[in-house]
Amino acid sequence: MAWLEAGTHVGWLSGSIGPGTDTRFPTIEDVFTDADAPGLAAQPDYRYADLYGAIDYRDQKGNARAGGFYSVTWRRYADLDFDLYNFREIDAGVQQFVPIFDKKRVFAVQGRLMSTTPDNGQQVPFYFQPTVGGSTSLRSYNDFRFRDETGVYFNFEYRWEAFSALDMALFYDLGAVAPEVDDLRLSNLKDGY
């Protein structure tokens, strides 16, 4: 079944956060503390494992004009150095493309929910927290503008092919972040168009 994908990943991840290099902006250590941005003071190595599944029946992966893509990934991160940053993550997404006439006009709808849950007494490092903002989520805001332990966004588009080398789109985006899924409210959604 070419439209069904499932599997697992296991790996090791190491990272390092250093001071910023652009003198026009303050470096993160000058603005935030480890209490504001967990994981700022020390970055451990991680072991991770995930399970994922996807249904993909889009006509083209890079520029879909018909079909859909539905995916879910569950991942577990284990802090190998400090036993402070153990957490789980779930990422679920849906995309649907509805062509009009000859696929030169398309309605596209996308939604994504990302949620991290720390183990008891643990924290999710700020660099692993879901973000909303930027070209793939809430396009009226800068990349990574909103960050918390849960994020959600929705994109609605009407696309059309102006000519063979140019596609155009009208879009409306909604998105929000919150500490937990239960804290997400329609009234808190930021929008852009």
N, C-alpha and C positions, 0 to 999 in steps of 0.2 A: 504494500500500500504506500505509494509515493506521497500521499497527502498526510500521513501520520508519522510523527517522529517522537521518540522517547529515549531517555538514557540517563546517565549519571556522570558526574565529574568528581574527581578527588584531586586535591592539590594543596600546595603550600604557597603562601603569599607573604612577602616581606615589603615593607614600605618605610619611608622616612620623610618627615616633614621638616623643612628648614625655613629660615627667614626668607621673606620676599626679597626680590632683587629690583623691583621697579620703584625708584625713589619718589614717584608721584603719589604713591599710596602707602599708608602705614602697613607694616608687616603684621601678620595675624597675632603674634605674641604681644604686640603693643596695644591691641584692641580687646582681645579676649583672654580669659584665664582658662585653666583646665576645667573649672566648674562650669563655665559657659560653653566650652567646646571640648567635651570629653575626648581624650586621646591626644590632646595637644602637647602635653608634657612628655609623654612616652609612647612610642609606637612599637607594639610587639609584633612578632611573627605570628602568622595564623596558619592553621590547618583548616581546610574546608571540604565539605562534601555536599553534593546536591543531587536532586532528582528533578527531571524536567519532562514535560510532554507538550506537544504542539500538534495542532491540526492546521494544515496549510493548503488551501486550494485556490490561491491567487493565480491569475493568469501570468503575471510576471512578478518576480520577487522585488526587484528594484523600483519598478514604476507600475504598480498594479492598477488595472482598470476594471477588474471584475474579480469577484471571489472574496475570500476571507482568510484571516489568520487569527488563531486563538492559542494562547500559550499560558503555561503556569510553571513556575520554578520554585522549589523549596530548597533553601540552603542553610547549612549550619556552620558557623564560624567558631573555632576554638582558639583562644588566646594561649600561645605556647610559652609566654615569658612571665606575665604578671598575674594571671588569673583574675583580671579585672574586666575584660571585654569579650565575654562569651555571649553569643546571641544567635537568634534564628532570623531568617528573612524569607518572605514570600513575595513573589512578583507575578502578577497576573495581568495579561493584556488581551485586548480584543481589537481587531481591525476588520471593517467590512466595507467593500467597494461595490457600488451599484451603478452599472453603466446606463447611459441614456443613448438610445439609438445605436450608433456605430462605435461606441467606446471613446469618442472624442470629447464627450462630456460625462463626468462621473460625480456622484455623491460619495464622499468618503467619511466614515465615522470611526473614531478611535477612542479607546478608553484604557486606562492603566491604573492599577492599584499596587503600591509598593509598601510593605510594612515590615518593620524590624521589631523584634521582641527580645530584650535582654533577659538572661537568666537571672534568678533571684540574687540580689546584691551586686549585679553587674551593670555595665553601661554599654551603649552602642557608640563607638567612636564617631565623631562628627563627620569624618570623611566616608563613612559607610551609611550615613543617614540618607533616606530618600530626599531628592530635591525636585522642585518644580520651578520652571522658568527656563527660557531658551528656545532654540529652534525646533526641538522635538516635543515640547510640552506646552508651555504657556508663552507664545511667541512675542507678546507685547512686553515681556520682562527680560532682564539680563539672565544669562546662564546661571543656574544654581541660586536664583534669587531667594527662594523659600526653602527651608530645610527643617525637618523634624523626623521623628521616628516612623511616621506614616505619611504617605503622599498619594494624591489621586489627581488625575487630569482627564479631560475629555476634549477631543478636537472634532469639529464639524467643518467639512469643506465642500465647496462646489468647484470642481476643476474643469477646465476646458483647454483644448489645444488651439491656441491662437494661430499658429502655423507649425510646420514640421519641427522647427528648432526651438519653439517657445510654448510652454504650458503656463497658464495663469490660474489663480485660485482666489476665491473669496473664502475666508475662514472665520470661525468663532471658536475661541478656546475658553475652557474653564479649568481651574485647578486650585488645590489647597493642600496644606500640610497641617498635621496635628500630632499630639503625643501618642494617641491611640486611634484605632479605627472608629471606636464609639464616639470619639470627639469630633469627627468630621461632620460638618453641618453645611447644608446648601447655602445658608446665609453667609458662610465664611469663604465661599468660592470667589477667587479673583477671576476677572475675565479679560479678554483681549480680542481684537478683531483687526 
